[in-house]
Amino acid sequence: FRGRASVELEPHRRPAPRRPPLRRVQLAIMPESPRGAPGAVRPRHGTAPYDKALRQLKSGDGAAAADGDDDDCRYVVSIGYDRGLGNRVIAIVSAFLYAVLTERALLVAPYNGDVAALFCELFPGTTWLLPGGRRFPLRRLRELDGKSRESLGTLLKSNAVSVDAGGNGTSSWSGRPPPYVYLHLDGSADYHDKLFYCDEQQRLLRGVPWLLMKTDSYLVPGLFLVPSLRGELERMFPEKDAVFHHLSRYLLHPANAVWHAITAYHRDHLAGAGHLVGIQIRVYHEETPPVSQVVLDQVLSCARREKLIPFPTAGTTTNTSSSDQAVLVTSLNSWYSDRIRDELGGGGGVHQPSHEGWQRMGERRTT
């Protein structure tokens, strides 16, 4: 790994109470992993497998991967687009897991340089970033949508896929497999797009060298529904809710500038606390005002019920600034953290790093 975070991050982590995934995930992020060690982040530019895959893409030849050539590399490209940073991060993690499960390499088409600015490259001499400009033959990836002729949903609705007339329902490409297929898996995906989660479509996609994935969602629950992927997923992750926990530890290491901002804030505000509580407050519905007493009451009720924070009781006072606890609030508005601080008796134990007022879609930073 490169960057200070890769060296300094581990002491800040508390021991994970969950079982780690199998060795397969660790192999998946090793550079130049051999065939059979699935889903390397990426063979380097100039290697024979990568150059061959590019030639196939430029020529429109999608048949080679279907022929099972051991020298072939297959790819998943995670396309960043105008969604919040958190959505773009979970999209990358989702694509990475799919690459691991289907023995593909992961590439990331960043949005406004976000990945390079925020995260370290995983290994010296390699990159997970899709080459820009004329070095990659497909242009305008962010303009792809559910209506694109290259999308899986459109292909399934057209005569590009045929169903066996024998009655067993087996599908196959009507001609040669396409060199690439676009996977439209964001919130506007329709019925045919969502057939991605069916085994029959997964079998079709195995023969396609390049898969272009666009999503603003966390796809892991859906992958557990795919029968051909479920067994391996359950072996890798005995606890389903731990998937992101483990994959993000392997995959996402902050760049030096980001790591400096994180450690400086932690040192100034959180380092002395033995118990940290994080509260994220987001208001999604247009009919709900940005500042809502109803939302605040829900947060406080949950915190009391689960005994997350030592609220003062009648005749007593509790000041988080003098306790062994710190509360970190993330919200677009500072009103919530101010009210929570008041509920806890005031003081400096409630912290909010930023409060920008409105969602700034597509920017590198979070709010």
Secondary structure, 3 states (H helix, E strand, C coil): CCCHHHHHHHHHCCCCCCCCCCHHHHHHCCCCCCCCCCCCCCCCCCCHHHHHHHHHHHHCCCHHHHCCCCCCCCEEEEECCCCCHHHHHHHHHHHHHHHHHCCCEEEEECCCCHHHHHECCCCCCCCCECCCHHHCCCCCHHHCCCCCCCEHHHHHHCCCEEECCCCCCCEEECCCCCCEEEEECCCCCCHHHHHHHCHHHHHHHCCCCEEEEECCCCCHHHHCCCHHHHHHHHHHCCCHHHHHHHHHHHHCCECHHHHHHHHHHHHHHHCCCCEEEEEEECCCCCCCCCCCHHHHHHHHHHHHHCCCCCCCCCCCCCCHHHCCEEEEEEECCCHHHHHHHHHCCCCCCEECCCCCCCCCCCCCCCC
